[in-house]
Amino acid sequence: MNNKTTLHVLLVLTFIYAGLSCFAYLLTSAMLPSMQQFYEANRSMFPEQVHTMMTTMLDIPRGYFFAAGLLYGVELLGAVLMWNLRPSGFHSYTLARLLLLLVPLLFLGRGFLGLGDVMMAALFIFVYWMLMKQLGAFSSAPEEEKGESES
């Protein structure tokens, strides 16, 4: 597989992940008050395990879901721009990915930052940087043909 194909495969995975995450977080942010009202009105119909889960989720500030949804949207935009080998896409993806590591720290505390999240973010940022660099995206004129012939 050449570098451009590898980049496109990884970007498709990012489109799926960031797009679904953006939708889910923004929808949760919008629906959180309604979910709380529904849960309070129908508390008796839920099993005990659901009470614990719902209480934990409803205690999370609405701003957390909104901020994460917006950052996933920026990440998605960065992936679209990287598809066209725009360096601004890499920078916006990287900024959004790093800020997404900080959002749980700001809203939920240190216990919600996972080492796996940090490692996956670092891995994807590094691989995207390497592929974009090899394809000439950071030079003044993209060298797509050069990147394709080297692989």
Residue pairs with C-beta under 8 A, 6 or more apart in sequence:
1 9
1 151
2 147
2 148
2 151
3 131
3 134
3 135
3 147
3 148
3 150
3 151
4 135
4 144
4 147
4 148
6 131
7 82
7 128
7 131
7 132
7 135
8 83
10 124
10 127
10 128
10 131
11 79
11 82
11 83
14 75
14 76
14 79
14 93
14 124
15 76
15 79
15 80
18 72
18 73
18 75
18 76
18 79
19 72
19 76
21 68
21 69
21 72
22 69
22 70
22 72
22 73
22 75
22 76
23 69
24 69
25 65
25 66
25 68
25 69
25 72
26 65
26 66
26 69
26 70
26 73
28 35
28 65
28 69
29 62
29 65
29 66
29 69
32 58
32 62
32 65
33 62
35 58
36 58
39 46
39 54
39 58
43 51
46 54
60 107
60 108
61 107
63 107
64 103
64 104
64 107
64 108
67 103
67 107
68 100
68 103
71 96
71 99
71 100
71 103
72 96
72 100
74 92
74 93
74 95
74 96
75 92
75 93
75 96
75 97
75 100
77 89
77 92
78 88
78 89
78 90
78 91
78 92
78 93
78 94
78 95
78 96
79 89
79 93
80 89
81 88
81 89
81 90
81 92
81 93
82 89
82 90
82 93
82 128
82 132
82 137
83 89
85 132
85 135
85 136
85 137
85 142
85 144
86 137
87 132
87 137
87 138
90 128
90 129
90 132
90 137
93 125
93 128
94 125
94 128
94 129
97 121
97 124
97 125
98 121
98 125
100 121
101 113
101 117
101 118
101 121
104 112
104 113
105 112
105 113
132 138
134 147
134 150
135 142
135 143
135 144
135 147
136 142
136 143
136 144
136 146
136 147
